[in-house]
Amino acid sequence: MPASAGSLARTLGRMNQPSLAIQAFTKLAQGFCAWCESDSLGQDKERRAAVWLSKLHAAAMELPEIDGDDGNEMPEVPAVQLQSATRNLSAFNGWYYRTVFDPSPSLDEEPVMGDVGDDLLDTYKDIKTGCLLADEGRIEESIWRWSFMHRIHWGKHAVGALAALHAFASERDG
């Protein structure tokens, strides 16, 4: 557990929020970032990516909505960790798929090209920023950041990549 675990417990006690959901998401977020930064993504990287994305998305749906804003300075992902994740996730670059950003039936939006590698890296950066906030003891900001960015950014990337990974696996196995 990172040094922020005690700070997390104290903040959760004050917040009167569903602490189990926050603890579960924090653990998943740390695990996902460690996987992205690891020496190797492993033999079955496509399946692992799909599992991580599905678990993160489901856990983010359980995060409480808390007040916050993006006005405070956000920590930058350390260069060494970002380079490791970028290198590892580049194995998914060029895995293109068609998508629409807003699937509302009332819109007439043309499909665009998504890229699983870009989706995974964007997801990593948003989640890692929340982990760094938590490590700094900025727990409420990390929860707000994870939840807010899930709604407006990384959640869309995660769902798009997950759908593409599913389609690729179905084509390969079918």
N, C-alpha and C positions, 0 to 999 in steps of 0.2 A: 504494500500500500504506500502511496506517496505521502510526503510529509503533510499534505493537506487533509488527510483523513480525519484528524482530530478537529480541524477547523470545519470540515464538512459536517461532522456530527453536531457541533455547536450551532452552526447556521441552521441546520435542519430542525433542531429543537426550537429555535426562535421563529422559523418561518411557518410552522404549522402546516406543512405541505406533505404530500405522500413521499416520505423519505425512502421507502423501498424502491420506488420507480427511479428516483434520482440516483441511489446507490447502484442499481442495476445498470442504468445508462452509463454512469461513470466507469464502471468496470468494463463494459463493452467498449466504450470509447478508448480507454487505455489499451485494451487488447487489440482493437483494430489498428490503432496507431503503431503499436509494437509490431504487428504483422506487416504493415506497410513499410516499416523501417528496418525489418529484419534482414539477415544475410541472404535469405531466400524465401520466396513466397510458397515454396513447397511443390510437390509433384502435381497436385490437383488444384492449381491456382484458380482455375475458373470456378470450380465448385466452392472453394474457400471464399472467393470474392462474393459469390452469390449468397452464401450463408452469412457472411459479415453484413452485407447490405440489408438483407431481410431482417436480421436481428436488430441492427441499429435503427432501421425505420420503425419497426414495431415498438421498440423501447422508447424512441423519441415521441411516439404518439401518446405515451403515458406520462411524459414530463409535464409538470404543472406550468401554467402560464403565470409568469411573475412580471411585475413592472420592471422596466429597464430601458436602456437606450444605447445606441452605439456611439455616444458622445465621448466616452472615456477612451484613452489610448489602448489599443489592443497589442498584446505581445506578438512579436514576430516569431515564426517557427525558426528555430536554430538552423543555420545553413547546412550543417552536417546531416541533421535529421531530414530536412527537406530534400537534400540531394539523394539520400538513401531511398526515400519514398518515391521520388521522381524516377530514379533509376529502376526500381522494382516495378512500379506501376506502368512504366513505358512498355512492358511486355504486352499490355492491352491497347497500346496506341494503334490506331488504324482499324480497330474493331468497330466499324461504322454501322449505324442503324438509322432508320427514319423515325422521326418523332414530331410531335407538336407540343409546344410549350403549355398551351391551355386547351385541354380537350373538350371544353364546353361545346355542346351541340349547337348553341346559338351563334358560334363564331364560324367564320369561313377561313380558317388559318391553313396555309400551305405547310406541308411537312418540311422539316429541316433535317440535316444530318447531325446525329449525335455521335460521340466517340467514347467508348467504354473507358479508355485510358484517361481521357480528360475528366469524365465523370468521377472516376475513382480518386484522381488527384484533387479535384475540387472538394469532394467529400472529405478526404483526409485533411486538407488545410483548414476547413471550417471546424471539424471535430478537434483537431490538434490545438487550434486556438482556444477552444473551450477548456481543454485539458491544461493548457499553460495557465489560463486564468485560475483554474482550481488549484494548481500547484503554487500559485502566488497567494493563495488564500482568498481570492476574489470569487467565492463560491456562488453567490447569487448572480454575479455577472456571467459566470460560466454556464449556469443553468439557463439563464435568459438567452444567452448567445446560442447555445445548442438548440433550444426550442425555436427561437425566432429564425435562425438560419435554416433550420429544418423546413420551416414553413415557406421561406422565400427562396432558398438556394439549394443547399446540399440535399434536401429531401427529394427535389425534382431530379437531381443528378443520380441519386441512389435508385430511385424508382425506374428511371430510364435505363440505367445500366443493368439493373436486375431483369427487366423485361428483355433486353437484348441478350443477356447471358442465357436466359431461359430459351429464347428462340434459337440461339447458336447451338445449345446443347440438344434441343429437339431435332434440329437439322442433322446434327452429327450422329445422334443415336437412332434417328428414325429412318 
